[in-house]
Amino acid sequence: MTHQPRLSECLRAMRQRHGLKLQEVSERTGLALSTLSKVENDLMSLTYDKILQICTGLDVPVTELLNFEPAKGAERTRRSVVSGANTLQLATRNYDYSYLCTDLINKRMVPIIARIHARTLEEFGQMVRHVGEEFAYVIDGEIEIHTDHYAPTRLGAGDGVYIDSTMGHGYVSVGAGEATILCICSAPESGLEQVLIDQA
């Protein structure tokens, strides 16, 4: 049976053939970066008018966008060494994030170090959910993980947890001070990093 490519596959393949980052596609087409990221992660589709907007902005025919041809050898040799130059610092109410290896595009795993501020679920607010799975490892301090379907679980330094990220979840510090965790988020398609940043 012939595989019918999804718009997410077509957009990613076309972007990679032209060596473009999502940010560059956004700048050239006028479509929001978060919208393009959601399309590539199969979280939303586009109207024909928006597809035409992409093709006009990138000066490519619609037939090229809708023709699924993966870039040859696009992700065969990949490496990123963690440094200050490729670490994105992002401060939010609940976490201070350090997104690692941001120079590596189209990642299917997103490594993050997070300092956890919230100390109760009430202080944390609405639990988050996103595509994929994640593994959280406690570097220091003590945390409590809250999810939609399981009782709260306490974890100390050296402990970890693996969860389905589509389930509502939230981490809070419960020890003497704020805890720090290493979190690895994954998804079957690339683009998760931007989804997480937009959601932060």
C-alpha positions as protocol buffer text, in pm:
chain_id: "A"
residue {
  index: 1
  type: MET
  ca { x: 0 y: 0 z: 0 }
}
residue {
  index: 2
  type: THR
  ca { x: 141 y: 341 z: -103 }
}
residue {
  index: 3
  type: HIS
  ca { x: 223 y: 574 z: 187 }
}
residue {
  index: 4
  type: GLN
  ca { x: 35 y: 903 z: 162 }
}
residue {
  index: 5
  type: PRO
  ca { x: 270 y: 1164 z: 308 }
}
residue {
  index: 6
  type: ARG
  ca { x: 127 y: 1405 z: 564 }
}
residue {
  index: 7
  type: LEU
  ca { x: 171 y: 1780 z: 538 }
}
residue {
  index: 8
  type: SER
  ca { x: 412 y: 1760 z: 834 }
}
residue {
  index: 9
  type: GLU
  ca { x: 641 y: 1527 z: 637 }
}
residue {
  index: 10
  type: CYS
  ca { x: 616 y: 1736 z: 319 }
}
residue {
  index: 11
  type: LEU
  ca { x: 694 y: 2066 z: 493 }
}
residue {
  index: 12
  type: ARG
  ca { x: 991 y: 1921 z: 681 }
}
residue {
  index: 13
  type: ALA
  ca { x: 1133 y: 1750 z: 372 }
}
residue {
  index: 14
  type: MET
  ca { x: 1097 y: 2064 z: 160 }
}
residue {
  index: 15
  type: ARG
  ca { x: 1257 y: 2279 z: 431 }
}
residue {
  index: 16
  type: GLN
  ca { x: 1551 y: 2040 z: 465 }
}
residue {
  index: 17
  type: ARG
  ca { x: 1603 y: 2025 z: 88 }
}
residue {
  index: 18
  type: HIS
  ca { x: 1649 y: 2402 z: 91 }
}
residue {
  index: 19
  type: GLY
  ca { x: 1859 y: 2402 z: 410 }
}
residue {
  index: 20
  type: LEU
  ca { x: 1615 y: 2625 z: 598 }
}
residue {
  index: 21
  type: LYS
  ca { x: 1544 y: 2650 z: 970 }
}
residue {
  index: 22
  type: LEU
  ca { x: 1187 y: 2692 z: 1091 }
}
residue {
  index: 23
  type: GLN
  ca { x: 1271 y: 3047 z: 1197 }
}
residue {
  index: 24
  type: GLU
  ca { x: 1380 y: 3130 z: 842 }
}
residue {
  index: 25
  type: VAL
  ca { x: 1059 y: 2983 z: 699 }
}
residue {
  index: 26
  type: SER
  ca { x: 861 y: 3194 z: 946 }
}
residue {
  index: 27
  type: GLU
  ca { x: 1048 y: 3512 z: 849 }
}
residue {
  index: 28
  type: ARG
  ca { x: 1004 y: 3452 z: 476 }
}
residue {
  index: 29
  type: THR
  ca { x: 639 y: 3350 z: 485 }
}
residue {
  index: 30
  type: GLY
  ca { x: 494 y: 3558 z: 767 }
}
residue {
  index: 31
  type: LEU
  ca { x: 354 y: 3249 z: 941 }
}
residue {
  index: 32
  type: ALA
  ca { x: 417 y: 3224 z: 1315 }
}
residue {
  index: 33
  type: LEU
  ca { x: 705 y: 3002 z: 1421 }
}
residue {
  index: 34
  type: SER
  ca { x: 474 y: 2822 z: 1666 }
}
residue {
  index: 35
  type: THR
  ca { x: 227 y: 2748 z: 1384 }
}
residue {
  index: 36
  type: LEU
  ca { x: 498 y: 2601 z: 1160 }
}
residue {
  index: 37
  type: SER
  ca { x: 632 y: 2394 z: 1449 }
}
residue {
  index: 38
  type: LYS
  ca { x: 286 y: 2253 z: 1521 }
}
residue {
  index: 39
  type: VAL
  ca { x: 240 y: 2165 z: 1153 }
}
residue {
  index: 40
  type: GLU
  ca { x: 574 y: 1982 z: 1143 }
}
residue {
  index: 41
  type: ASN
  ca { x: 478 y: 1793 z: 1459 }
}
residue {
  index: 42
  type: ASP
  ca { x: 143 y: 1694 z: 1309 }
}
residue {
  index: 43
  type: LEU
  ca { x: -44 y: 1892 z: 1576 }
}
residue {
  index: 44
  type: MET
  ca { x: -233 y: 2106 z: 1324 }
}
residue {
  index: 45
  type: SER
  ca { x: -292 y: 2140 z: 952 }
}
residue {
  index: 46
  type: LEU
  ca { x: -311 y: 2442 z: 722 }
}
residue {
  index: 47
  type: THR
  ca { x: -571 y: 2585 z: 490 }
}
residue {
  index: 48
  type: TYR
  ca { x: -488 y: 2599 z: 121 }
}
residue {
  index: 49
  type: ASP
  ca { x: -442 y: 2978 z: 152 }
}
residue {
  index: 50
  type: LYS
  ca { x: -170 y: 2924 z: 415 }
}
residue {
  index: 51
  type: ILE
  ca { x: -2 y: 2659 z: 200 }
}
residue {
  index: 52
  type: LEU
  ca { x: 6 y: 2910 z: -86 }
}
residue {
  index: 53
  type: GLN
  ca { x: 149 y: 3169 z: 154 }
}
residue {
  index: 54
  type: ILE
  ca { x: 436 y: 2932 z: 236 }
}
residue {
  index: 55
  type: CYS
  ca { x: 504 y: 2858 z: -130 }
}
residue {
  index: 56
  type: THR
  ca { x: 494 y: 3226 z: -226 }
}
residue {
  index: 57
  type: GLY
  ca { x: 724 y: 3326 z: 59 }
}
residue {
  index: 58
  type: LEU
  ca { x: 977 y: 3055 z: -28 }
}
residue {
  index: 59
  type: ASP
  ca { x: 933 y: 3096 z: -405 }
}
residue {
  index: 60
  type: VAL
  ca { x: 856 y: 2729 z: -461 }
}
residue {
  index: 61
  type: PRO
  ca { x: 566 y: 2570 z: -651 }
}
residue {
  index: 62
  type: VAL
  ca { x: 289 y: 2404 z: -455 }
}
residue {
  index: 63
  type: THR
  ca { x: 379 y: 2076 z: -626 }
}
residue {
  index: 64
  type: GLU
  ca { x: 723 y: 2086 z: -463 }
}
residue {
  index: 65
  type: LEU
  ca { x: 582 y: 2140 z: -116 }
}
residue {
  index: 66
  type: LEU
  ca { x: 336 y: 1853 z: -156 }
}
residue {
  index: 67
  type: ASN
  ca { x: 597 y: 1621 z: -307 }
}
residue {
  index: 68
  type: PHE
  ca { x: 753 y: 1418 z: -25 }
}
residue {
  index: 69
  type: GLU
  ca { x: 1122 y: 1365 z: -102 }
}
residue {
  index: 70
  type: PRO
  ca { x: 1339 y: 1354 z: 210 }
}
residue {
  index: 71
  type: ALA
  ca { x: 1670 y: 1538 z: 190 }
}
residue {
  index: 72
  type: LYS
  ca { x: 1947 y: 1292 z: 108 }
}
residue {
  index: 73
  type: GLY
  ca { x: 2165 y: 1227 z: 412 }
}
residue {
  index: 74
  type: ALA
  ca { x: 2009 y: 1519 z: 596 }
}
residue {
  index: 75
  type: GLU
  ca { x: 2070 y: 1377 z: 945 }
}
residue {
  index: 76
  type: ARG
  ca { x: 2342 y: 1117 z: 902 }
}
residue {
  index: 77
  type: THR
  ca { x: 2619 y: 1286 z: 1100 }
}
residue {
  index: 78
  type: ARG
  ca { x: 2497 y: 1473 z: 1407 }
}
residue {
  index: 79
  type: ARG
  ca { x: 2684 y: 1604 z: 1707 }
}
residue {
  index: 80
  type: SER
  ca { x: 2650 y: 1891 z: 1950 }
}
residue {
  index: 81
  type: VAL
  ca { x: 2880 y: 1970 z: 2241 }
}
residue {
  index: 82
  type: VAL
  ca { x: 2712 y: 2151 z: 2531 }
}
residue {
  index: 83
  type: SER
  ca { x: 2847 y: 2500 z: 2590 }
}
residue {
  index: 84
  type: GLY
  ca { x: 2721 y: 2842 z: 2685 }
}
residue {
  index: 85
  type: ALA
  ca { x: 2704 y: 2936 z: 2317 }
}
residue {
  index: 86
  type: ASN
  ca { x: 2439 y: 2674 z: 2237 }
}
residue {
  index: 87
  type: THR
  ca { x: 2242 y: 2685 z: 2563 }
}
residue {
  index: 88
  type: LEU
  ca { x: 1919 y: 2883 z: 2574 }
}
residue {
  index: 89
  type: GLN
  ca { x: 1832 y: 3022 z: 2918 }
}
residue {
  index: 90
  type: LEU
  ca { x: 1460 y: 3071 z: 2977 }
}
residue {
  index: 91
  type: ALA
  ca { x: 1313 y: 3188 z: 3310 }
}
residue {
  index: 92
  type: THR
  ca { x: 946 y: 3117 z: 3385 }
}
residue {
  index: 93
  type: ARG
  ca { x: 726 y: 3122 z: 3694 }
}
residue {
  index: 94
  type: ASN
  ca { x: 775 y: 2751 z: 3768 }
}
residue {
  index: 95
  type: TYR
  ca { x: 1116 y: 2675 z: 3618 }
}
residue {
  index: 96
  type: ASP
  ca { x: 1448 y: 2826 z: 3516 }
}
residue {
  index: 97
  type: TYR
  ca { x: 1523 y: 2632 z: 3197 }
}
residue {
  index: 98
  type: SER
  ca { x: 1854 y: 2567 z: 3023 }
}
residue {
  index: 99
  type: TYR
  ca { x: 1779 y: 2422 z: 2678 }
}
residue {
  index: 100
  type: LEU
  ca { x: 2095 y: 2238 z: 2572 }
}
residue {
  index: 101
  type: CYS
  ca { x: 2243 y: 2176 z: 2224 }
}
residue {
  index: 102
  type: THR
  ca { x: 2022 y: 2436 z: 2056 }
}
residue {
  index: 103
  type: ASP
  ca { x: 2261 y: 2452 z: 1758 }
}
residue {
  index: 104
  type: LEU
  ca { x: 2141 y: 2107 z: 1652 }
}
residue {
  index: 105
  type: ILE
  ca { x: 1819 y: 2144 z: 1453 }
}
residue {
  index: 106
  type: ASN
  ca { x: 1548 y: 1886 z: 1387 }
}
residue {
  index: 107
  type: LYS
  ca { x: 1615 y: 1708 z: 1717 }
}
residue {
  index: 108
  type: ARG
  ca { x: 1384 y: 1426 z: 1821 }
}
residue {
  index: 109
  type: MET
  ca { x: 1520 y: 1450 z: 2176 }
}
residue {
  index: 110
  type: VAL
  ca { x: 1534 y: 1779 z: 2367 }
}
residue {
  index: 111
  type: PRO
  ca { x: 1774 y: 1789 z: 2666 }
}
residue {
  index: 112
  type: ILE
  ca { x: 1683 y: 2043 z: 2934 }
}
residue {
  index: 113
  type: ILE
  ca { x: 1818 y: 2128 z: 3279 }
}
residue {
  index: 114
  type: ALA
  ca { x: 1548 y: 2286 z: 3495 }
}
residue {
  index: 115
  type: ARG
  ca { x: 1559 y: 2455 z: 3834 }
}
residue {
  index: 116
  type: ILE
  ca { x: 1218 y: 2409 z: 3994 }
}
residue {
  index: 117
  type: HIS
  ca { x: 1064 y: 2705 z: 4181 }
}
residue {
  index: 118
  type: ALA
  ca { x: 707 y: 2589 z: 4254 }
}
residue {
  index: 119
  type: ARG
  ca { x: 665 y: 2409 z: 4586 }
}
residue {
  index: 120
  type: THR
  ca { x: 302 y: 2297 z: 4562 }
}
residue {
  index: 121
  type: LEU
  ca { x: 73 y: 2194 z: 4279 }
}
residue {
  index: 122
  type: GLU
  ca { x: -151 y: 2489 z: 4367 }
}
residue {
  index: 123
  type: GLU
  ca { x: 145 y: 2723 z: 4318 }
}
residue {
  index: 124
  type: PHE
  ca { x: 242 y: 2539 z: 3997 }
}
residue {
  index: 125
  type: GLY
  ca { x: -100 y: 2589 z: 3841 }
}
residue {
  index: 126
  type: GLN
  ca { x: -237 y: 2395 z: 3544 }
}
residue {
  index: 127
  type: MET
  ca { x: -33 y: 2088 z: 3459 }
}
residue {
  index: 128
  type: VAL
  ca { x: 137 y: 2080 z: 3118 }
}
residue {
  index: 129
  type: ARG
  ca { x: 106 y: 1825 z: 2838 }
}
residue {
  index: 130
  type: HIS
  ca { x: 272 y: 1795 z: 2500 }
}
residue {
  index: 131
  type: VAL
  ca { x: 347 y: 1541 z: 2232 }
}
residue {
  index: 132
  type: GLY
  ca { x: 600 y: 1264 z: 2304 }
}
residue {
  index: 133
  type: GLU
  ca { x: 759 y: 1115 z: 2614 }
}
residue {
  index: 134
  type: GLU
  ca { x: 1009 y: 1239 z: 2870 }
}
residue {
  index: 135
  type: PHE
  ca { x: 1261 y: 1120 z: 3125 }
}
residue {
  index: 136
  type: ALA
  ca { x: 1338 y: 1335 z: 3430 }
}
residue {
  index: 137
  type: TYR
  ca { x: 1642 y: 1271 z: 3652 }
}
residue {
  index: 138
  type: VAL
  ca { x: 1690 y: 1454 z: 3982 }
}
residue {
  index: 139
  type: ILE
  ca { x: 2037 y: 1612 z: 3998 }
}
residue {
  index: 140
  type: ASP
  ca { x: 1994 y: 1771 z: 4340 }
}
residue {
  index: 141
  type: GLY
  ca { x: 1719 y: 1840 z: 4589 }
}
residue {
  index: 142
  type: GLU
  ca { x: 1390 y: 1655 z: 4614 }
}
residue {
  index: 143
  type: ILE
  ca { x: 1087 y: 1678 z: 4385 }
}
residue {
  index: 144
  type: GLU
  ca { x: 732 y: 1557 z: 4368 }
}
residue {
  index: 145
  type: ILE
  ca { x: 588 y: 1468 z: 4029 }
}
residue {
  index: 146
  type: HIS
  ca { x: 216 y: 1515 z: 3974 }
}
residue {
  index: 147
  type: THR
  ca { x: 31 y: 1356 z: 3683 }
}
residue {
  index: 148
  type: ASP
  ca { x: -326 y: 1309 z: 3563 }
}
residue {
  index: 149
  type: HIS
  ca { x: -341 y: 937 z: 3632 }
}
residue {
  index: 150
  type: TYR
  ca { x: -98 y: 855 z: 3914 }
}
residue {
  index: 151
  type: ALA
  ca { x: -62 y: 952 z: 4277 }
}
residue {
  index: 152
  type: PRO
  ca { x: 210 y: 1213 z: 4346 }
}
residue {
  index: 153
  type: THR
  ca { x: 555 y: 1053 z: 4370 }
}
residue {
  index: 154
  type: ARG
  ca { x: 858 y: 1189 z: 4555 }
}
residue {
  index: 155
  type: LEU
  ca { x: 1203 y: 1157 z: 4402 }
}
residue {
  index: 156
  type: GLY
  ca { x: 1542 y: 1249 z: 4546 }
}
residue {
  index: 157
  type: ALA
  ca { x: 1885 y: 1304 z: 4393 }
}
residue {
  index: 158
  type: GLY
  ca { x: 1972 y: 1004 z: 4175 }
}
residue {
  index: 159
  type: ASP
  ca { x: 1607 y: 907 z: 4119 }
}
residue {
  index: 160
  type: GLY
  ca { x: 1425 y: 943 z: 3789 }
}
residue {
  index: 161
  type: VAL
  ca { x: 1092 y: 895 z: 3618 }
}
residue {
  index: 162
  type: TYR
  ca { x: 983 y: 817 z: 3260 }
}
residue {
  index: 163
  type: ILE
  ca { x: 638 y: 938 z: 3153 }
}
residue {
  index: 164
  type: ASP
  ca { x: 407 y: 983 z: 2857 }
}
residue {
  index: 165
  type: SER
  ca { x: 413 y: 1361 z: 2806 }
}
residue {
  index: 166
  type: THR
  ca { x: 60 y: 1371 z: 2662 }
}
residue {
  index: 167
  type: MET
  ca { x: -52 y: 1306 z: 3020 }
}
residue {
  index: 168
  type: GLY
  ca { x: -84 y: 1623 z: 3229 }
}
residue {
  index: 169
  type: HIS
  ca { x: 226 y: 1655 z: 3448 }
}
residue {
  index: 170
  type: GLY
  ca { x: 414 y: 1896 z: 3671 }
}
residue {
  index: 171
  type: TYR
  ca { x: 726 y: 1890 z: 3888 }
}
residue {
  index: 172
  type: VAL
  ca { x: 749 y: 2075 z: 4222 }
}
residue {
  index: 173
  type: SER
  ca { x: 1032 y: 2110 z: 4474 }
}
residue {
  index: 174
  type: VAL
  ca { x: 960 y: 1959 z: 4814 }
}
residue {
  index: 175
  type: GLY
  ca { x: 1301 y: 1951 z: 4983 }
}
residue {
  index: 176
  type: ALA
  ca { x: 1482 y: 2218 z: 5182 }
}
residue {
  index: 177
  type: GLY
  ca { x: 1562 y: 2422 z: 4870 }
}
residue {
  index: 178
  type: GLU
  ca { x: 1487 y: 2432 z: 4501 }
}
residue {
  index: 179
  type: ALA
  ca { x: 1559 y: 2111 z: 4311 }
}
residue {
  index: 180
  type: THR
  ca { x: 1737 y: 2072 z: 3978 }
}
residue {
  index: 181
  type: ILE
  ca { x: 1647 y: 1807 z: 3721 }
}
residue {
  index: 182
  type: LEU
  ca { x: 1777 y: 1690 z: 3386 }
}
residue {
  index: 183
  type: CYS
  ca { x: 1483 y: 1631 z: 3157 }
}
residue {
  index: 184
  type: ILE
  ca { x: 1501 y: 1458 z: 2818 }
}
residue {
  index: 185
  type: CYS
  ca { x: 1187 y: 1512 z: 2608 }
}
residue {
  index: 186
  type: SER
  ca { x: 1136 y: 1309 z: 2292 }
}
residue {
  index: 187
  type: ALA
  ca { x: 893 y: 1293 z: 2003 }
}
residue {
  index: 188
  type: PRO
  ca { x: 865 y: 1082 z: 1687 }
}
residue {
  index: 189
  type: GLU
  ca { x: 905 y: 1395 z: 1474 }
}
residue {
  index: 190
  type: SER
  ca { x: 1145 y: 1688 z: 1498 }
}
residue {
  index: 191
  type: GLY
  ca { x: 1034 y: 2034 z: 1611 }
}
residue {
  index: 192
  type: LEU
  ca { x: 950 y: 1946 z: 1972 }
}
residue {
  index: 193
  type: GLU
  ca { x: 1200 y: 2198 z: 2112 }
}
residue {
  index: 194
  type: GLN
  ca { x: 1008 y: 2495 z: 1969 }
}
residue {
  index: 195
  type: VAL
  ca { x: 677 y: 2351 z: 2091 }
}
residue {
  index: 196
  type: LEU
  ca { x: 820 y: 2331 z: 2445 }
}
residue {
  index: 197
  type: ILE
  ca { x: 963 y: 2683 z: 2431 }
}
residue {
  index: 198
  type: ASP
  ca { x: 633 y: 2823 z: 2306 }
}
residue {
  index: 199
  type: GLN
  ca { x: 449 y: 2643 z: 2587 }
}
residue {
  index: 200
  type: ALA
  ca { x: 686 y: 2755 z: 2866 }
}
